Amino acid sequence: MDLQNYLPVILFILVGVAVGVAPQVIGFLFGPNRPDIAKNSPYECGFEAFEDARMKFDVRYYLVAILFILFDLEIAFLFPWAVSLRDIAMSGFWAMMLFLAILVVGFVYEWKKGALDWE
């Protein structure tokens, strides 16, 4: 196996890490560090926090977020399928129809359970 084929990938990773880390290191080393009472005070819209930061959130926020990510990622599978539809023929078409049917069943289940309702 020829490792020279991986040189562009390694360089890309190294440059990406350098671009992400170098500004943080430079800012830490050369940036001003003069903390005072105002900078170290808690900030929330200009006044002190009046509740505990660990207060309970309604589970519907998380449920909607998870459902969005779930359906968004599943829909992302449609793009490569659409591009390669001519190459994968009818077997690929019916495999995607089965996938979409399962997706629709899951969506209808969530709808019937009321996971998409805001009350």
N, C-alpha and C positions, 0 to 999 in steps of 0.2 A: 504494500500500500504506500502510495506516494504522499508524504506529508506536505509537500509544497502546494498541493491543491487546497489545503486548509489555511494557508497563509493569509489570504484576503479575509477570511472569517475571523481569524485571530486578531488581525489588525483592526477590523471593524469593532470587535468587542473591546479591545484596548482603547481605541479612540473614544468609544461610547462611555466607558468607565472614566476616562480622563476628563471628558467634557462634563460629566456629572459630578465628579469629586473635586476637580481643580478649583472651581469657583467657591465651593464651600470652604476648602482649606485656605484659599487666599483671603476670603472674607474673615475667617477666624483669626488668621495671623496678622493681617494688616488693618482690620476694622477697629473702630473705637469701642472701648469697653468701659463706659462710664455709667454704671447703674446708679439710680437715685430712687427716692421714695415713689415718685410718679411712675417711673418705668417698671418698678417691681410690684406695683399695686395691682389687684385684680381688676379686670376690665370686662364689663358687660354693658354696653350701651351707656356708659358714663356713670354708672352707679354700682354700688356693692351688690353682689349676688344675694338674693333673698331666699333661695332654696338650695337644697343639697344638689351637688352636681351629679349624684348617683340616683336621681329620682327615676321612677319607672315611666317608661314610654308605652304608649299603646302598641300592642303587638301588630296592629294593622299596618303601621309604617314599615315594619320589617317584612311583613307578608307581601305587601305591594312591591317593595324593592326586590325581594327574592323572585316574585313572579315576573317582574319586568326583566330581570337578568335571565331567568330561565327561558322565557319566550323569545327574548332578543337573541340569545345564543342559538336557539333552535332555528330561528329564521335565518341566521347567518349561514346555516348549512345549505340554504337554497341557492346561494350565488354560485358556489363551485359546481353544484349539481346542474344548474342552468347552463353554465359554460360547457360542461362536458356531456350534455345530454345526447348529442349525436354519437359520441364514442361509446357510451354505456348502453345504448339501445333500450329495448323494452324491459329488460330485467332491472336496469337502473331506474327506469321510470316507475315501475311497480313497487320497487323498494322505497322510493321517495313517497309514493302514494300511501304506503303502509305507515311510514314515518309521520306523514301529515295527518293521517287518520288517528294515530295515537296522540298526536299533539292536540287535535280537535277534541278528542275524548277528555284529555286532561283539562283543556280550557273550559269545556262544558261542565265538568265536575267542579272546578273552582267557582264557576259562575253560579251553579246551583247551591253550593255551600255558602254563598254570600261573601266570598273572599274579596270580591271586587267592589262591594258596596261600601260607601262612606255614609255613616249614620250620625 
